[in-house]
Amino acid sequence: MRCQDPRQCGQKLIRRQPLKPRKEPEILVSRHLNIFHLVVLVVGSTLGVGVYIVVGEVALFVAGPAIIISFLVAALSSVLSGLCYAEFGTRIKWTSSAYHYSYISVGELWAFIAGWNLILSYVFATASVSKAWSYTFDGLIGNHISQALQRAFSQYMPDYLARYPDFIALAVVLLLTGALALGARESLLVTRVFTGINVLVLIFIILSGFFKGDLHNWKLTEQDYTSITPGSGGISSLGPLGFGGFVPFGLDGILRGAAICFYALVGFDAIVTKEEEALNPRRSIPWSILITIFICFLAYSGVSAALTLMVPYYLIHPESPLPQAFLYIGWDVARYVVAVTTLCALTSRLQSIFFPIPQVIRDMARDGLLFQGLARVFAHTRTPIMAIMSSGNIAGLLALLFKFSDLVDLMSIGNLLVYSLVSFSVLVLRYQPEQTLSKKEEIDISKHETSPSETVPEARTSRILKTLWFPPSTIPTLKSGQIVYGCASLLVLLLTILSVILAQWPSQVFSGDPVLTTVAVLLLLLITGVTVIIWRQPKDPVPEYFKVPALPVLPLVSIFVNVYLMMLMTPRTWTQFGIWNAIGFLIYFGYGIRHSLAGNNH
């Protein structure tokens, strides 16, 4: 199926899946999960590597004690994305994947981007959690393994890779891959037990921090640093360690920290997978997402406060922050308790993030966007064996060779993009006509929307402007849906440009630079005008599902915040992210666009 002309190619890129699922055997599931059940199921799988490892990395290198504010910004961004997920979860009940949401709402190319970056998020998250598991286990036995591997391999490892190959992390991923290939399933009992242990130990950590902490660690100065490192006199700041105080790295550090901390809050979307089992999903799904994010924020901010009160931020151990913090205050026994609990929490997190990967790969392969062989199911265990083995091997290789910080950053940027696409999809789909609209209704609407005056250019222009402000129909039509799609796409472009300007030159914009400030103001005016055009279009009147409030503003704010946080990522992260997506585009344009089932159905 080659493109005969640019228009035909463009139509292929935006072809969509129907709202209705493929015809598959119906499985009746009882609705028995209330808000409490949903929150407990997801909190345990969310509180993992973020609270035990990422907290240390961000506090040491990026935000200092102000990591608490970074988590607040990340939580607010997650709330906006979570509400958009909730609308899809209650409207499109046969799937919980951002890949399908995008395919139904905005078309095939966006769906491929969402699916490909979902794979990135899951695979890199698996690699990062297994690496965190390795760090924790190694710290528990005295760091002997890492020291031996570093002595043997560090001279052969290039700067852009880890200091040594992490064979423990590789073994963890391969063990998990083998278990899944043999038909293992996620254990709810294990999740609940580990969640209980996890929450109790987190409460202990937070209370310990407030009892043994010192508020002076939030007011550190250059003198404190030089008293620990006597040979560093004569410096005007802490250099790479910031300027001391509660916000040692400034506002920029807080925002960059928020972009990384977003990693720790990923997982609330798992609530949407329980829609069919939820009591009153229109209410329970959004409330469960909000409560989960709030509880996780309290846990992360509490642990961050405890850690930075117990230990000066520049002395935090990046690979084993909490156990080493208890060693610092002289509680050696607590160090081992926290380390063992960390292993339990990371094990629970591993099964919750690795098990969904093969499903995403299989769905994309079944739709023809990835190689058909990846959808092959092993008859004996009824598992997608090729999808499992390919994702497991990639995750294992990443865990073996990549730096932990690179894995976290890539997982964060991938999720920010996926959540932006979900918000964009909500914005577009709410203004689209029902896909079940009959041919007769389409013809009637098109007659209503056309008139002989279209032959006169001036009249046509006047009519277009009038249609934008006063739509002729009170329900969504094909034309109003196209207007919203075009305006929303333009808004994404404008918001991206604005995010780049604010992320790269914030001081110049707010200090009144004549060029940058003028450009920013013009962008805001354009964004406001286009948003008003979308607001004037008719919305879907169906009331049966949860709807994002304040449309179209809330999804647009969600997109802006997510894109802005993406722009704060380092050039290194963007380079790696670009390579991953370049590989994806090669696959899509070389294979997927020609083998898509959506194309074969046209």
Disulfide bonds with the S-S distance in Angstrom:
Cys3-Cys9 2.20
